[in-house]
Amino acid sequence: MSEKKRLSKSSKDKVFLGICGGIANYFDSDPVLARSAYVILTIFTGFVPGILGYIILGVIIPEEGNA
């Protein structure tokens, strides 16, 4: 039986908090694509929502070993 996939911060694909790396791991994608999508989303939303969203995700998403 396979283990249920859970979203967690990445400890190896980490630039700041590991949020984009964790999202990329969850969706089996390249972390560079997740970071690029985050930057584009942040630019098009006027920076504040993207930055606040990243901080909120940093608080609520567990570390990789604690998920």
PQR file with spaces between the fields and no chain letter, atoms N, CA, C, O and H, PARSE charges and radii, in Angstrom:
ATOM       1  N    MET     1       0.845   -1.176    0.000 -0.4000 1.5000
ATOM       2  CA   MET     1       0.000    0.000    0.000 -0.0000 2.0000
ATOM       3  C    MET     1       0.892    1.241    0.000  0.5500 1.7000
ATOM       4  O    MET     1       1.832    1.330    0.789 -0.5500 1.4000
ATOM       5  N    SER     2       0.606    2.179   -0.864 -0.4000 1.5000
ATOM       6  CA   SER     2       1.448    3.367   -0.966 -0.0000 2.0000
ATOM       7  C    SER     2       1.082    4.386    0.111  0.5500 1.7000
ATOM       8  O    SER     2      -0.058    4.480    0.565 -0.5500 1.4000
ATOM       9  H    SER     2      -0.158    2.107   -1.506  0.4000 1.0000
ATOM      10  N    GLU     3       2.100    5.133    0.490 -0.4000 1.5000
ATOM      11  CA   GLU     3       1.911    6.164    1.509 -0.0000 2.0000
ATOM      12  C    GLU     3       1.208    7.371    0.891  0.5500 1.7000
ATOM      13  O    GLU     3       1.473    7.733   -0.256 -0.5500 1.4000
ATOM      14  H    GLU     3       3.027    5.056    0.122  0.4000 1.0000
ATOM      15  N    LYS     4       0.311    7.990    1.660 -0.4000 1.5000
ATOM      16  CA   LYS     4      -0.419    9.160    1.179 -0.0000 2.0000
ATOM      17  C    LYS     4       0.547   10.335    1.010  0.5500 1.7000
ATOM      18  O    LYS     4       1.352   10.620    1.896 -0.5500 1.4000
ATOM      19  H    LYS     4       0.096    7.696    2.591  0.4000 1.0000
ATOM      20  N    LYS     5       0.457   11.006   -0.128 -0.4000 1.5000
ATOM      21  CA   LYS     5       1.327   12.140   -0.418 -0.0000 2.0000
ATOM      22  C    LYS     5       0.861   13.358    0.376  0.5500 1.7000
ATOM      23  O    LYS     5      -0.326   13.684    0.383 -0.5500 1.4000
ATOM      24  H    LYS     5      -0.197   10.775   -0.848  0.4000 1.0000
ATOM      25  N    ARG     6       1.810   14.033    1.050 -0.4000 1.5000
ATOM      26  CA   ARG     6       1.489   15.216    1.841 -0.0000 2.0000
ATOM      27  C    ARG     6       2.370   16.380    1.421  0.5500 1.7000
ATOM      28  O    ARG     6       3.537   16.196    1.075 -0.5500 1.4000
ATOM      29  H    ARG     6       2.774   13.768    1.044  0.4000 1.0000
ATOM      30  N    LEU     7       1.810   17.564    1.453 -0.4000 1.5000
ATOM      31  CA   LEU     7       2.558   18.774    1.136 -0.0000 2.0000
ATOM      32  C    LEU     7       3.417   19.148    2.329  0.5500 1.7000
ATOM      33  O    LEU     7       2.924   19.226    3.454 -0.5500 1.4000
ATOM      34  H    LEU     7       0.861   17.713    1.734  0.4000 1.0000
ATOM      35  N    SER     8       4.698   19.379    2.087 -0.4000 1.5000
ATOM      36  CA   SER     8       5.606   19.813    3.144 -0.0000 2.0000
ATOM      37  C    SER     8       6.697   20.675    2.539  0.5500 1.7000
ATOM      38  O    SER     8       6.934   20.632    1.332 -0.5500 1.4000
ATOM      39  H    SER     8       5.098   19.316    1.173  0.4000 1.0000
ATOM      40  N    LYS     9       7.368   21.466    3.386 -0.4000 1.5000
ATOM      41  CA   LYS     9       8.482   22.288    2.927 -0.0000 2.0000
ATOM      42  C    LYS     9       9.656   21.379    2.582  0.5500 1.7000
ATOM      43  O    LYS     9       9.926   20.402    3.281 -0.5500 1.4000
ATOM      44  H    LYS     9       7.176   21.501    4.366  0.4000 1.0000
ATOM      45  N    SER    10      10.332   21.703    1.525 -0.4000 1.5000
ATOM      46  CA   SER    10      11.482   20.908    1.098 -0.0000 2.0000
ATOM      47  C    SER    10      12.719   21.323    1.879  0.5500 1.7000
ATOM      48  O    SER    10      12.955   22.509    2.110 -0.5500 1.4000
ATOM      49  H    SER    10      10.113   22.497    0.958  0.4000 1.0000
ATOM      50  N    SER    11      13.501   20.334    2.280 -0.4000 1.5000
ATOM      51  CA   SER    11      14.751   20.639    2.966 -0.0000 2.0000
ATOM      52  C    SER    11      15.944   20.623    2.010  0.5500 1.7000
ATOM      53  O    SER    11      17.000   21.170    2.331 -0.5500 1.4000
ATOM      54  H    SER    11      13.310   19.371    2.092  0.4000 1.0000
ATOM      55  N    LYS    12      15.785   20.001    0.840 -0.4000 1.5000
ATOM      56  CA   LYS    12      16.901   19.954   -0.112 -0.0000 2.0000
ATOM      57  C    LYS    12      16.739   20.929   -1.275  0.5500 1.7000
ATOM      58  O    LYS    12      17.737   21.446   -1.776 -0.5500 1.4000
ATOM      59  H    LYS    12      14.928   19.557    0.579  0.4000 1.0000
ATOM      60  N    ASP    13      15.506   21.194   -1.717 -0.4000 1.5000
ATOM      61  CA   ASP    13      15.248   22.180   -2.774 -0.0000 2.0000
ATOM      62  C    ASP    13      14.778   23.471   -2.120  0.5500 1.7000
ATOM      63  O    ASP    13      13.632   23.889   -2.288 -0.5500 1.4000
ATOM      64  H    ASP    13      14.695   20.774   -1.310  0.4000 1.0000
ATOM      65  N    LYS    14      15.682   24.093   -1.371 -0.4000 1.5000
ATOM      66  CA   LYS    14      15.322   25.227   -0.530 -0.0000 2.0000
ATOM      67  C    LYS    14      16.118   26.459   -0.949  0.5500 1.7000
ATOM      68  O    LYS    14      17.337   26.395   -1.108 -0.5500 1.4000
ATOM      69  H    LYS    14      16.612   23.753   -1.234  0.4000 1.0000
ATOM      70  N    VAL    15      15.414   27.589   -1.127 -0.4000 1.5000
ATOM      71  CA   VAL    15      16.084   28.864   -1.342 -0.0000 2.0000
ATOM      72  C    VAL    15      15.839   29.746   -0.126  0.5500 1.7000
ATOM      73  O    VAL    15      16.791   30.229    0.487 -0.5500 1.4000
ATOM      74  H    VAL    15      14.424   27.641   -0.998  0.4000 1.0000
ATOM      75  N    PHE    16      14.570   29.963    0.234 -0.4000 1.5000
ATOM      76  CA   PHE    16      14.248   30.723    1.440 -0.0000 2.0000
ATOM      77  C    PHE    16      13.660   29.782    2.491  0.5500 1.7000
ATOM      78  O    PHE    16      14.353   29.382    3.426 -0.5500 1.4000
ATOM      79  H    PHE    16      13.797   29.571   -0.264  0.4000 1.0000
ATOM      80  N    LEU    17      12.408   29.437    2.342 -0.4000 1.5000
ATOM      81  CA   LEU    17      11.752   28.571    3.320 -0.0000 2.0000
ATOM      82  C    LEU    17      11.486   27.164    2.794  0.5500 1.7000
ATOM      83  O    LEU    17      11.098   26.289    3.568 -0.5500 1.4000
ATOM      84  H    LEU    17      11.845   29.762    1.582  0.4000 1.0000
ATOM      85  N    GLY    18      11.682   26.928    1.516 -0.4000 1.5000
ATOM      86  CA   GLY    18      11.432   25.617    0.927 -0.0000 2.0000
ATOM      87  C    GLY    18      10.010   25.413    0.454  0.5500 1.7000
ATOM      88  O    GLY    18       9.607   24.287    0.163 -0.5500 1.4000
ATOM      89  H    GLY    18      11.998   27.638    0.887  0.4000 1.0000
ATOM      90  N    ILE    19       9.237   26.500    0.371 -0.4000 1.5000
ATOM      91  CA   ILE    19       7.838   26.412   -0.032 -0.0000 2.0000
ATOM      92  C    ILE    19       7.717   25.963   -1.488  0.5500 1.7000
ATOM      93  O    ILE    19       7.019   24.992   -1.778 -0.5500 1.4000
ATOM      94  H    ILE    19       9.565   27.415    0.607  0.4000 1.0000
ATOM      95  N    CYS    20       8.380   26.651   -2.394 -0.4000 1.5000
ATOM      96  CA   CYS    20       8.280   26.311   -3.822 -0.0000 2.0000
ATOM      97  C    CYS    20       8.861   24.933   -4.098  0.5500 1.7000
ATOM      98  O    CYS    20       8.326   24.192   -4.923 -0.5500 1.4000
ATOM      99  H    CYS    20       8.947   27.440   -2.159  0.4000 1.0000
ATOM     100  N    GLY    21       9.941   24.580   -3.425 -0.4000 1.5000
ATOM     101  CA   GLY    21      10.507   23.241   -3.573 -0.0000 2.0000
ATOM     102  C    GLY    21       9.559   22.167   -3.092  0.5500 1.7000
ATOM     103  O    GLY    21       9.460   21.103   -3.704 -0.5500 1.4000
ATOM     104  H    GLY    21      10.376   25.182   -2.754  0.4000 1.0000
ATOM     105  N    GLY    22       8.852   22.437   -1.991 -0.4000 1.5000
ATOM     106  CA   GLY    22       7.874   21.484   -1.473 -0.0000 2.0000
ATOM     107  C    GLY    22       6.676   21.334   -2.388  0.5500 1.7000
ATOM     108  O    GLY    22       6.166   20.230   -2.579 -0.5500 1.4000
ATOM     109  H    GLY    22       8.932   23.301   -1.495  0.4000 1.0000
ATOM     110  N    ILE    23       6.228   22.443   -2.953 -0.4000 1.5000
ATOM     111  CA   ILE    23       5.110   22.385   -3.899 -0.0000 2.0000
ATOM     112  C    ILE    23       5.524   21.612   -5.146  0.5500 1.7000
ATOM     113  O    ILE    23       4.746   20.816   -5.673 -0.5500 1.4000
ATOM     114  H    ILE    23       6.642   23.340   -2.798  0.4000 1.0000
ATOM     115  N    ALA    24       6.745   21.844   -5.616 -0.4000 1.5000
ATOM     116  CA   ALA    24       7.238   21.112   -6.790 -0.0000 2.0000
ATOM     117  C    ALA    24       7.349   19.617   -6.488  0.5500 1.7000
ATOM     118  O    ALA    24       7.001   18.794   -7.334 -0.5500 1.4000
ATOM     119  H    ALA    24       7.376   22.491   -5.187  0.4000 1.0000
ATOM     120  N    ASN    25       7.825   19.257   -5.304 -0.4000 1.5000
ATOM     121  CA   ASN    25       7.902   17.843   -4.930 -0.0000 2.0000
ATOM     122  C    ASN    25       6.514   17.215   -4.866  0.5500 1.7000
ATOM     123  O    ASN    25       6.336   16.071   -5.283 -0.5500 1.4000
ATOM     124  H    ASN    25       8.108   19.926   -4.617  0.4000 1.0000
ATOM     125  N    TYR    26       5.538   17.942   -4.353 -0.4000 1.5000
ATOM     126  CA   TYR    26       4.180   17.438   -4.232 -0.0000 2.0000
ATOM     127  C    TYR    26       3.577   17.124   -5.599  0.5500 1.7000
ATOM     128  O    TYR    26       2.895   16.113   -5.768 -0.5500 1.4000
ATOM     129  H    TYR    26       5.683   18.872   -4.014  0.4000 1.0000
ATOM     130  N    PHE    27       3.833   17.996   -6.570 -0.4000 1.5000
ATOM     131  CA   PHE    27       3.284   17.819   -7.912 -0.0000 2.0000
ATOM     132  C    PHE    27       4.258   17.116   -8.865  0.5500 1.7000
ATOM     133  O    PHE    27       4.011   17.070  -10.070 -0.5500 1.4000
ATOM     134  H    PHE    27       4.387   18.817   -6.433  0.4000 1.0000
ATOM     135  N    ASP    28       5.358   16.569   -8.343 -0.4000 1.5000
ATOM     136  CA   ASP    28       6.381   15.886   -9.151 -0.0000 2.0000
ATOM     137  C    ASP    28       6.837   16.761  -10.313  0.5500 1.7000
ATOM     138  O    ASP    28       6.850   16.328  -11.466 -0.5500 1.4000
ATOM     139  H    ASP    28       5.559   16.606   -7.364  0.4000 1.0000
ATOM     140  N    SER    29       7.207   17.988   -9.996 -0.4000 1.5000
ATOM     141  CA   SER    29       7.607   18.965  -10.990 -0.0000 2.0000
ATOM     142  C    SER    29       9.005   19.496  -10.652  0.5500 1.7000
ATOM     143  O    SER    29       9.571   19.167   -9.609 -0.5500 1.4000
ATOM     144  H    SER    29       7.196   18.340   -9.060  0.4000 1.0000
ATOM     145  N    ASP    30       9.538   20.305  -11.534 -0.4000 1.5000
ATOM     146  CA   ASP    30      10.838   20.927  -11.327 -0.0000 2.0000
ATOM     147  C    ASP    30      10.678   22.137  -10.396  0.5500 1.7000
ATOM     148  O    ASP    30       9.787   22.956  -10.619 -0.5500 1.4000
ATOM     149  H    ASP    30       9.079   20.572  -12.381  0.4000 1.0000
ATOM     150  N    PRO    31      11.512   22.269   -9.366 -0.5600 1.5000
ATOM     151  CA   PRO    31      11.416   23.422   -8.461  0.2800 2.0000
ATOM     152  C    PRO    31      11.603   24.764   -9.169  0.5500 1.7000
ATOM     153  O    PRO    31      11.052   25.774   -8.731 -0.5500 1.4000
ATOM     154  N    VAL    32      12.360   24.783  -10.241 -0.4000 1.5000
ATOM     155  CA   VAL    32      12.551   26.033  -10.986 -0.0000 2.0000
ATOM     156  C    VAL    32      11.227   26.501  -11.588  0.5500 1.7000
ATOM     157  O    VAL    32      10.954   27.701  -11.625 -0.5500 1.4000
ATOM     158  H    VAL    32      12.807   23.962  -10.597  0.4000 1.0000
ATOM     159  N    LEU    33      10.409   25.567  -12.057 -0.4000 1.5000
ATOM     160  CA   LEU    33       9.097   25.933  -12.594 -0.0000 2.0000
ATOM     161  C    LEU    33       8.193   26.499  -11.499  0.5500 1.7000
ATOM     162  O    LEU    33       7.469   27.467  -11.731 -0.5500 1.4000
ATOM     163  H    LEU    33      10.632   24.593  -12.027  0.4000 1.0000
ATOM     164  N    ALA    34       8.233   25.902  -10.316 -0.4000 1.5000
ATOM     165  CA   ALA    34       7.417   26.397   -9.211 -0.0000 2.0000
ATOM     166  C    ALA    34       7.869   27.794   -8.788  0.5500 1.7000
ATOM     167  O    ALA    34       7.039   28.665   -8.526 -0.5500 1.4000
ATOM     168  H    ALA    34       8.821   25.116  -10.128  0.4000 1.0000
ATOM     169  N    ARG    35       9.174   28.005   -8.721 -0.4000 1.5000
ATOM     170  CA   ARG    35       9.686   29.332   -8.356 -0.0000 2.0000
ATOM     171  C    ARG    35       9.347   30.370   -9.418  0.5500 1.7000
ATOM     172  O    ARG    35       8.989   31.501   -9.089 -0.5500 1.4000
ATOM     173  H    ARG    35       9.848   27.298   -8.934  0.4000 1.0000
ATOM     174  N    SER    36       9.458   29.994  -10.686 -0.4000 1.5000
ATOM     175  CA   SER    36       9.124   30.913  -11.777 -0.0000 2.0000
ATOM     176  C    SER    36       7.644   31.292  -11.740  0.5500 1.7000
ATOM     177  O    SER    36       7.288   32.457  -11.912 -0.5500 1.4000
ATOM     178  H    SER    36       9.749   29.075  -10.953  0.4000 1.0000
ATOM     179  N    ALA    37       6.791   30.300  -11.516 -0.4000 1.5000
ATOM     180  CA   ALA    37       5.353   30.571  -11.426 -0.0000 2.0000
ATOM     181  C    ALA    37       5.051   31.481  -10.241  0.5500 1.7000
ATOM     182  O    ALA    37       4.206   32.370  -10.343 -0.5500 1.4000
ATOM     183  H    ALA    37       7.081   29.353  -11.376  0.4000 1.0000
ATOM     184  N    TYR    38       5.734   31.266   -9.120 -0.4000 1.5000
ATOM     185  CA   TYR    38       5.527   32.126   -7.948 -0.0000 2.0000
ATOM     186  C    TYR    38       5.940   33.565   -8.249  0.5500 1.7000
ATOM     187  O    TYR    38       5.221   34.500   -7.895 -0.5500 1.4000
ATOM     188  H    TYR    38       6.420   30.544   -9.038  0.4000 1.0000
ATOM     189  N    VAL    39       7.093   33.752   -8.899 -0.4000 1.5000
ATOM     190  CA   VAL    39       7.564   35.105   -9.215 -0.0000 2.0000
ATOM     191  C    VAL    39       6.598   35.797  -10.163  0.5500 1.7000
ATOM     192  O    VAL    39       6.263   36.964   -9.960 -0.5500 1.4000
ATOM     193  H    VAL    39       7.676   32.993   -9.187  0.4000 1.0000
ATOM     194  N    ILE    40       6.145   35.093  -11.198 -0.4000 1.5000
ATOM     195  CA   ILE    40       5.196   35.680  -12.151 -0.0000 2.0000
ATOM     196  C    ILE    40       3.885   36.043  -11.451  0.5500 1.7000
ATOM     197  O    ILE    40       3.338   37.125  -11.664 -0.5500 1.4000
ATOM     198  H    ILE    40       6.417   34.145  -11.364  0.4000 1.0000
ATOM     199  N    LEU    41       3.388   35.131  -10.616 -0.4000 1.5000
ATOM     200  CA   LEU    41       2.158   35.408   -9.873 -0.0000 2.0000
ATOM     201  C    LEU    41       2.329   36.612   -8.949  0.5500 1.7000
ATOM     202  O    LEU    41       1.425   37.440   -8.840 -0.5500 1.4000
ATOM     203  H    LEU    41       3.833   34.252  -10.443  0.4000 1.0000
ATOM     204  N    THR    42       3.461   36.714   -8.295 -0.4000 1.5000
ATOM     205  CA   THR    42       3.713   37.830   -7.390 -0.0000 2.0000
ATOM     206  C    THR    42       3.785   39.146   -8.141  0.5500 1.7000
ATOM     207  O    THR    42       3.258   40.155   -7.673 -0.5500 1.4000
ATOM     208  H    THR    42       4.196   36.041   -8.383  0.4000 1.0000
ATOM     209  N    ILE    43       4.420   39.152   -9.282 -0.4000 1.5000
ATOM     210  CA   ILE    43       4.521   40.382  -10.070 -0.0000 2.0000
ATOM     211  C    ILE    43       3.143   40.826  -10.556  0.5500 1.7000
ATOM     212  O    ILE    43       2.805   42.007  -10.469 -0.5500 1.4000
ATOM     213  H    ILE    43       4.848   38.333   -9.663  0.4000 1.0000
ATOM     214  N    PHE    44       2.345   39.883  -11.067 -0.4000 1.5000
ATOM     215  CA   PHE    44       1.037   40.248  -11.607 -0.0000 2.0000
ATOM     216  C    PHE    44      -0.005   40.593  -10.554  0.5500 1.7000
ATOM     217  O    PHE    44      -1.013   41.222  -10.875 -0.5500 1.4000
ATOM     218  H    PHE    44       2.619   38.924  -11.137  0.4000 1.0000
ATOM     219  N    THR    45       0.216   40.195   -9.299 -0.4000 1.5000
ATOM     220  CA   THR    45      -0.742   40.534   -8.248 -0.0000 2.0000
ATOM     221  C    THR    45      -0.332   41.768   -7.464  0.5500 1.7000
ATOM     222  O    THR    45      -1.008   42.139   -6.504 -0.5500 1.4000
ATOM     223  H    THR    45       1.035   39.684   -9.038  0.4000 1.0000
ATOM     224  N    GLY    46       0.748   42.404   -7.846 -0.4000 1.5000
ATOM     225  CA   GLY    46       1.140   43.634   -7.178 -0.0000 2.0000
ATOM     226  C    GLY    46       2.042   43.407   -5.976  0.5500 1.7000
ATOM     227  O    GLY    46       2.089   44.260   -5.089 -0.5500 1.4000
ATOM     228  H    GLY    46       1.298   42.104   -8.626  0.4000 1.0000
ATOM     229  N    PHE    47       2.739   42.322   -5.913 -0.4000 1.5000
ATOM     230  CA   PHE    47       3.741   41.970   -4.913 -0.0000 2.0000
ATOM     231  C    PHE    47       3.186   41.646   -3.525  0.5500 1.7000
ATOM     232  O    PHE    47       3.562   40.621   -2.955 -0.5500 1.4000
ATOM     233  H    PHE    47       2.701   41.629   -6.634  0.4000 1.0000
ATOM     234  N    VAL    48       2.325   42.459   -2.970 -0.4000 1.5000
ATOM     235  CA   VAL    48       1.867   42.261   -1.587 -0.0000 2.0000
ATOM     236  C    VAL    48       1.151   40.916   -1.397  0.5500 1.7000
ATOM     237  O    VAL    48       1.500   40.193   -0.464 -0.5500 1.4000
ATOM     238  H    VAL    48       2.019   43.291   -3.433  0.4000 1.0000
ATOM     239  N    PRO    49       0.177   40.543   -2.225 -0.5600 1.5000
ATOM     240  CA   PRO    49      -0.482   39.242   -2.015  0.2800 2.0000
ATOM     241  C    PRO    49       0.476   38.059   -2.144  0.5500 1.7000
ATOM     242  O    PRO    49       0.368   37.089   -1.395 -0.5500 1.4000
ATOM     243  N    GLY    50       1.403   38.134   -3.081 -0.4000 1.5000
ATOM     244  CA   GLY    50       2.363   37.052   -3.254 -0.0000 2.0000
ATOM     245  C    GLY    50       3.293   36.909   -2.073  0.5500 1.7000
ATOM     246  O    GLY    50       3.591   35.792   -1.649 -0.5500 1.4000
ATOM     247  H    GLY    50       1.491   38.922   -3.690  0.4000 1.0000
ATOM     248  N    ILE    51       3.753   38.017   -1.539 -0.4000 1.5000
ATOM     249  CA   ILE    51       4.660   37.981   -0.390 -0.0000 2.0000
ATOM     250  C    ILE    51       3.917   37.532    0.860  0.5500 1.7000
ATOM     251  O    ILE    51       4.428   36.714    1.624 -0.5500 1.4000
ATOM     252  H    ILE    51       3.511   38.924   -1.884  0.4000 1.0000
ATOM     253  N    LEU    52       2.719   38.058    1.075 -0.4000 1.5000
ATOM     254  CA   LEU    52       1.923   37.624    2.234 -0.0000 2.0000
ATOM     255  C    LEU    52       1.558   36.152    2.136  0.5500 1.7000
ATOM     256  O    LEU    52       1.588   35.433    3.135 -0.5500 1.4000
ATOM     257  H    LEU    52       2.304   38.723    0.454  0.4000 1.0000
ATOM     258  N    GLY    53       1.214   35.702    0.936 -0.4000 1.5000
ATOM     259  CA   GLY    53       0.891   34.291    0.741 -0.0000 2.0000
ATOM     260  C    GLY    53       2.074   33.396    1.048  0.5500 1.7000
ATOM     261  O    GLY    53       1.908   32.336    1.651 -0.5500 1.4000
ATOM     262  H    GLY    53       1.190   36.287    0.124  0.4000 1.0000
ATOM     263  N    TYR    54       3.271   33.810    0.641 -0.4000 1.5000
ATOM     264  CA   TYR    54       4.469   33.020    0.913 -0.0000 2.0000
ATOM     265  C    TYR    54       4.729   32.937    2.418  0.5500 1.7000
ATOM     266  O    TYR    54       5.086   31.875    2.928 -0.5500 1.4000
ATOM     267  H    TYR    54       3.406   34.671    0.152  0.4000 1.0000
ATOM     268  N    ILE    55       4.553   34.033    3.116 -0.4000 1.5000
ATOM     269  CA   ILE    55       4.756   34.042    4.566 -0.0000 2.0000
ATOM     270  C    ILE    55       3.728   33.147    5.259  0.5500 1.7000
ATOM     271  O    ILE    55       4.071   32.388    6.166 -0.5500 1.4000
ATOM     272  H    ILE    55       4.263   34.896    2.701  0.4000 1.0000
ATOM     273  N    ILE    56       2.480   33.237    4.833 -0.4000 1.5000
ATOM     274  CA   ILE    56       1.429   32.401    5.422 -0.0000 2.0000
ATOM     275  C    ILE    56       1.708   30.925    5.161  0.5500 1.7000
ATOM     276  O    ILE    56       1.572   30.101    6.065 -0.5500 1.4000
ATOM     277  H    ILE    56       2.202   33.853    4.096  0.4000 1.0000
ATOM     278  N    LEU    57       2.099   30.583    3.929 -0.4000 1.5000
ATOM     279  CA   LEU    57       2.438   29.192    3.618 -0.0000 2.0000
ATOM     280  C    LEU    57       3.641   28.727    4.433  0.5500 1.7000
ATOM     281  O    LEU    57       3.709   27.565    4.833 -0.5500 1.4000
ATOM     282  H    LEU    57       2.209   31.253    3.194  0.4000 1.0000
ATOM     283  N    GLY    58       4.587   29.630    4.678 -0.4000 1.5000
ATOM     284  CA   GLY    58       5.747   29.283    5.487 -0.0000 2.0000
ATOM     285  C    GLY    58       5.375   28.931    6.916  0.5500 1.7000
ATOM     286  O    GLY    58       6.058   28.137    7.564 -0.5500 1.4000
ATOM     287  H    GLY    58       4.531   30.574    4.352  0.4000 1.0000
ATOM     288  N    VAL    59       4.295   29.520    7.408 -0.4000 1.5000
ATOM     289  CA   VAL    59       3.842   29.244    8.777 -0.0000 2.0000
ATOM     290  C    VAL    59       3.016   27.967    8.842  0.5500 1.7000
ATOM     291  O    VAL    59       3.164   27.194    9.788 -0.5500 1.4000
ATOM     292  H    VAL    59       3.741   30.165    6.882  0.4000 1.0000
ATOM     293  N    ILE    60       2.145   27.723    7.853 -0.4000 1.5000
ATOM     294  CA   ILE    60       1.202   26.605    7.978 -0.0000 2.0000
ATOM     295  C    ILE    60       1.688   25.289    7.387  0.5500 1.7000
ATOM     296  O    ILE    60       1.212   24.232    7.802 -0.5500 1.4000
ATOM     297  H    ILE    60       2.026   28.351    7.084  0.4000 1.0000
ATOM     298  N    ILE    61       2.624   25.311    6.427 -0.4000 1.5000
ATOM     299  CA   ILE    61       3.118   24.065    5.838 -0.0000 2.0000
ATOM     300  C    ILE    61       4.209   23.487    6.745  0.5500 1.7000
ATOM     301  O    ILE    61       5.152   24.195    7.101 -0.5500 1.4000
ATOM     302  H    ILE    61       3.010   26.170    6.090  0.4000 1.0000
ATOM     303  N    PRO    62       4.092   22.223    7.118 -0.5600 1.5000
ATOM     304  CA   PRO    62       5.088   21.619    8.017  0.2800 2.0000
ATOM     305  C    PRO    62       6.410   21.338    7.308  0.5500 1.7000
ATOM     306  O    PRO    62       6.467   21.265    6.080 -0.5500 1.4000
ATOM     307  N    GLU    63       7.465   21.181    8.096 -0.4000 1.5000
ATOM     308  CA   GLU    63       8.769   20.786    7.569 -0.0000 2.0000
ATOM     309  C    GLU    63       8.677   19.384    6.986  0.5500 1.7000
ATOM     310  O    GLU    63       7.748   18.638    7.295 -0.5500 1.4000
ATOM     311  H    GLU    63       7.419   21.240    9.093  0.4000 1.0000
ATOM     312  N    GLU    64       9.628   19.029    6.153 -0.4000 1.5000
ATOM     313  CA   GLU    64       9.596   17.755    5.434 -0.0000 2.0000
ATOM     314  C    GLU    64       9.539   16.534    6.371  0.5500 1.7000
ATOM     315  O    GLU    64       8.786   15.600    6.093 -0.5500 1.4000
ATOM     316  H    GLU    64      10.383   19.635    5.902  0.4000 1.0000
ATOM     317  N    GLY    65      10.285   16.514    7.431 -0.4000 1.5000
ATOM     318  CA   GLY    65      10.287   15.368    8.326 -0.0000 2.0000
ATOM     319  C    GLY    65       9.134   15.349    9.316  0.5500 1.7000
ATOM     320  O    GLY    65       8.870   14.316    9.930 -0.5500 1.4000
ATOM     321  H    GLY    65      10.896   17.272    7.656  0.4000 1.0000
ATOM     322  N    ASN    66       8.438   16.477    9.485 -0.4000 1.5000
ATOM     323  CA   ASN    66       7.375   16.599   10.485 -0.0000 2.0000
ATOM     324  C    ASN    66       5.979   16.450    9.902  0.5500 1.7000
ATOM     325  O    ASN    66       4.990   16.578   10.624 -0.5500 1.4000
ATOM     326  H    ASN    66       8.652   17.316    8.986  0.4000 1.0000
ATOM     327  N    ALA    67       5.888   16.181    8.607 -0.4000 1.5000
ATOM     328  CA   ALA    67       4.560   16.151    7.948 -0.0000 2.0000
ATOM     329  C    ALA    67       3.739   14.974    8.395  0.5500 1.7000
ATOM     330  O    ALA    67       2.607   14.803    7.942 -0.5500 1.4000
ATOM     331  H    ALA    67       6.691   16.077    8.021  0.4000 1.0000
